[in-house]
């Protein structure tokens, strides 16, 4: 058994969190390869190291004194070292970093959060430190070279049977450091799991996996114990974020499970993400519910549209011209709507509408604002007739007006559009009708 273990920023934010990580690693000999993020916030008033490094670079760029910021960064690392009585001589490297700050690229500077956190963690665990710069191979376009990464790992594994490695960055063919998008340490762990053909990729964070609904809306929602990659993509896109969604791609074809676990509650079962899950009659009909507010709909009506050619294409070309991503296109015989995120068109929606009028010449066009989209996701829904009717009836009987309906061709999700004011109410109704009632029936 081989497990890749990745620990997020909250899991390595302080000396006490380091101690929890050590207990987790030592409890299972299969946890031989460890990836860490940069130290996160110790408490609500604290700052993430990566945020401070980005701010430090901005100070340098605008010729503002950056030394006080760097001192904050330095003190965080030295505090962890001193509390854990570590021997790693990071003081010299920190001084060298300070001297080089004005000449460093943004990528190299912000990568130092993971670098120093991993150095301290390697010392504390008694593991070798391996620099991600020497392992994660990235092309100039930012894509990953898995073949080259695998070859580099073969060389490293000839010397080390376990190690700690920083997440979030790799190197391009010219040797320069390249960082990933924020949260990219999740991707680093996924790449290691793929290239080492791991049995499990454990992602340790500060929550016990995914919840079936937002706990700010639904009181004490149930934990999702098992979820497919497809279901995860649907929920993550609609805002249920625990894992960087790009972390799925390196390991999906290998069907390596991702196990989301809580560093502060390692006894909790967490959530297991897999490519495919066999049907179990005990499983809930609904896997999870997620949503977002503040979408807008551009509603277009044209008589005899079903006999016309190119109406939708011409409309979408206008949105494409303004670089606006289209979420959904619900349609009827003589009308259709284009649903987009309000933030994407805040500055140019009326120019878009004017251009649609000029290009398409519809009989009427209307803008509807303040729409919330809610996705009800479940791999078991396609096998259970009447699911959508049950959902629509539950919302209708509670006085929630449905403005839009969409369902994916794979039938694992039903998306409804409601008014912003009904967003929280709608999610609570769906949860109560599908998860709480189903739980009572099963019991």
N, C-alpha and C positions, 0 to 999 in steps of 0.2 A: 504494500500500500504506500502510495506517495501522495502527499498533500502539499500544495502550494498555499502558503498563508500570507495574506496581505492585511496590514493593519492601517486603518485610516488615521487622519490627523488627531481626532479626539482620543484615539487609543494610545497615542504616544505624546500627549500634551504635557506630561509631567513625570516626575520620578515615580510617583505612585502608580501611574498608568503603565510605565515601563515594567513595574513589578508584576502587574496583572498579565502583561504580555509574556513575561518569562514563565509564569505559572502555566499559561496555556501551552507554550511551546514544549515545556518539560513534561507535560502530562501525556504527550503522544509522540513517540519516536518517528512517526511518519511525517511530522512537520519539520522537514529538513531545510526548506528554502523559504526565506522570509523576505517579504517586500514591505517597505514602510513609506508612508506619506511624510510630509513635513509636519513638525509639531503644530497642533491646532490650539484652540483656545482652552486655557485651564478653567475659565469661568466666563460668565456673560460679559464681564468688563475687560477681559483679556483680548489680545489680537492673535490672529493666525500668523505664523511666521511667513508664509507665502505672501499674505497681504502686505506685511511690512516690507518685504523685499521688492514687491511691485512699487510700493510707495517710495522706497529708497531710490529706485531707478528714476522715478518721476522727479524727485528732488534734484538728482544729478542732472537730468535733462534740462530742467528749468533754472539751474544754477542757484538752488536753495540749499542751505546747510543740511546735509544728510547724516552728519555724525551722530546726533542724538538718536535718530532712528536705528542706525547701525548698532549703537550701544544697547538698545532694547533687545535686538536680535541676539547679540553676543551674550548678554546677561541670561537670556532664556536657556541657551545651550550650556553655559557654564553652571547655571543653577542645577540642571539635571545631572551634569557630570559630578558636581560636588556632593549632591545629596546621595548619589549612588556610589560614590567613592571610586570613580572610574579612572583608568590610567591613560586613556587615549589623549595624546598631546594636541588637542584641537586649538589651544591658544595660539600656537604659531601659525596654523593655517588660517585662523580668523584674522590675525594681523596681516598676513599676506593678502587675504581677500580684501581687507579694508584699503590697503595700498593700491590694489588693482581696480577698485570700484569704478573710477571714471572711464576706464578703457574696456570694461566688460560689456558684452552684449546683454540684452535683456534676458535672453534665454539662459545664458550661463549664470547670470546673477540669481534669477528666481529658482534655478535648480538647486542652489546651495542649501535650501531648506531641507529637502529630502536627503541631500548628501551628508550634512552634519548629523541629522537625526539617525540615519542609517549607521554612520560611524559609531555613534554612542550606543546604539542598540546592539551592534556586532560585539562591541567590547563587553556589554552587560551580559549578553547571552553566551559569550565565549566562542562565537562563530567567526569565521573569516569575513572580512568586508570585501564585496565585489562591486565595483563601480558600474552603474548602468551604462555609462559612456562606453564601456568595453564590451557590453553585451547586446543591448537593444540597437539593432541596425535599422536606420531610417533612410529612406530615399530623400532626394531633394524636395519632392512634392509632399513630404510628410507621411507617406505610406510606409508600411513596415516590410522589411526584407526578412521573412521568416527563415529562409534557407541560410542566409548569412548569420542570423542570430543563432540558429541551431549549431552551426559550425563553431561559432565562438564559444557556445556553451560546452561543446565537447572538449575543447581545450581546457576550459575552467574546471570541468568535472574530473579531468585527469589529475587535478591537484586538490580539489575540495569536494567532499561528500555532503557538505551543507554550507550555507552562507546567508548573509544578510545583504540585500541590495536595495538601493533607493528606487522609488517609483518616479513616474512623471516625466522622465526624459531618456533620451538615447543619443546617438550621434549619427551624423550624415557621413557620406563617403569621404569627405575631406577632413573628418575628425572633429568637426564643430558640434557643440551640444545643441540639441533641438528638443524643446519641451512639447508636451502634448497639451490638449485642452485641459482646463481646470477639472480636477478629479481624475486626471489621467493615470494615477497610480493604480486604479482599478484595471486599466488596460494593461499596464506592465505585468501585473499578476496573471492576467489572462494569457498574455504572450508566453510567459514562463510555463504556465500549465500546458499550453499547446506544444511548445518546443521540447519540453521534458516528458510529454505524454503522461501527465499526472492522472491519478484516479479521481481526485477532487480538487477544486479550487475553492479554498475558504477565504471569504471576505469578511473580516472582522471590523465592526463599526460600533456605533453607540445606540443602535436599536436592534431589537430581536427579530429581524427580518421584515418582511412586508406585511402591512395590515390590510384588511379587506376594505377599509374606508379611512378617510382622514379623521384622526382622533379629535381634531378641533371641531368636527361636525357631528360625528357619531361617538357617543360615550363608550369607551372600552371596546373598540372593534376587535373582532377575532383576528388571530394571526393566520396568514396564508402559509401552510406547511409545505405545499408543493405547487409549483407553477411552471408552465412551459415557457420557452424563450419567446414564442409568439405572444402569449398572454402578457409577459413582462414588457415587451415592446409596446403593446397597446396601452397598458397602464402607465408606463414611464412617459410616453408621449403626452399623456393627459395630466401629467404632473406628479404621479406617485413615484418619486425618485429616491432610491436608496443606493443604487448602483449606477455608475456611468454606463449609459446604454451601449456605447461602443465596445464595452468589455465583453459583450456577447460574441461578437463576430470572430475573434481569433479561435474560439474553442467550440463553436456551435457544431461545425461539421464533424468534429471529433467526439461529440456527445459527452463532453466532460462536464459533470454537474458543478454548478456554483452553489456554495452553501453560505448564506448570509447569516452571520452570528454576532452576538453582542459581547464585546470585551468585558463589559461591566457585569454581565449575567451569562457567563459561559455555560451554565446549566440549562439555559433555555434552548428549545429545539431549533429555533431559527426558521429560515425558509430555504428550501432546496429548489434550484432552477435547473430544468432538464429540457432536452430537445423534445422528448415525447414521454408521456405518462399514461400508463394503462388505465382504462376506465375502472373506477372503484365505486360501487353503489353507495358507499358511505360518504364519498366526496360531495361537497356542496355543489349545487347547480351553478352557482355564481362563484367565480374565483375572487373578483375584486371590483371595486367601483372607484372611479377617479374622474376629475373634471377640471375645467378652467372657465373663468369668466371673461367677459369683455371681448367677445367676437362681434363682428358686424356681418350683415347679409345684404347683398345687392340683389334685389328681386327684379327680374326682367320678364315682361309679358309681351308677347307678339302673337297676333291672330294667325292661325294656321301654321304655327311654328314647326309642327311635325312634318309638314310638307316642304319646309325650307331646308336649305343645305348651308352649313357653315356658321350658323348663328352662335352656337356655343363656342366654336373654335375662334371666331372673331372676338368674342367677349374675353375669352381666356388670354388671347394674344395681347390685349390691353393690360391685363394684370401682369403678364410676363414682361411687357415693356417697362413697367414700373418696378420690376423685381419683387413682386408680391407673391408669396406662396399661397396657393388655394387649398383650403382644408377639405371642403365638401361641396358637391354640386347636386343638391336634391332637385328633382325636376318633375314636371307634369306634362300634359299634352301641349299646352300653349305657353308654358312659363317654366322658368328655372331660377334658382338662387345660387349665388356664389358666396360661400362662407369663408371669411378670412379673419385673421387676428386683428383686432382693432389697433394694436400698437404698430402693425405693419403699414397701415394706411392713414395714420393720424394726420400726417402733414399733406397728403395728396388725394384724399378720397374724392373730393369734388372735381379735381382734374380728371381722375379716372372715370367718374360718372359722365362727365362732359364728353370725354373721348369715346365712351361706349355709345352715347347718343349719336355722335357723329359717324362712328364706324358701323354700328349695327342698325341704327334707326329703329329701335323698338317702339311699340305702341305706348308703353309706359315703363318707367324704371323707378324703383323706390329703395331708399336706404333704411334699413332697420338696425338700430344700435342696441347695445346692452344685452347681447345673447350669451348665455352660458351653455357650454357643451359638456355632457356627462356621458362617459363610456361605462357600460355595464359589460364586464368581460368574463367569459367562462368557457372552457373547452368542452364542457358537458352540455351546453345549451343546444347545440345542433341535434342532439339525440333525443331531446325532450320537446315534443310539440306543444305549442301554446305559450312558449316563454315570452315572446314579444307581446302577445295579447295580454298576458298577465301583468307585464310591466306597464303597458299603456293604460290598462284599467286602474292599476294602483295609483298612478299619477293623476289620472282624470278624476277618480273618485275623491281625491284629496284636494281638488281644485287647482291643480298645476296645469297650465296651458302649454301643450307641446307645440313648439314652433317649427321643428324640423326633426326628421327621422332618417337615419342612415344605418345600413348594416353591411359589414364586409362580406365578400364572397365566401370566405372560409367559415362564416357564421359563428365566430368566437366572440363577436362583440356587437352590441346594439348601442348606437349613439343617438341621444335625443338632445334637441336644443330647447332650452327654456329661457325665460327671462332671468336676468341677473338676480332679481329680488327673490326668485324661487329656487335658487341654486342649492342652498343648504337644505331647504325643506325637501327638495326632490331627492337628494342623496340619502337623507334619513328615511324617506318613504321606501326607496328601493332596497336599502339595507334591511329595514324591518320586514318587508314582504318576501325577500328572497333568502336572507341569511338567518335572521332570528326565527322566522316561522319554519323554515326548512330544518333548523337545528332542533326545534321542538318536535317536529314530525319524526325525525330520526331517533330522538330520545324515546 
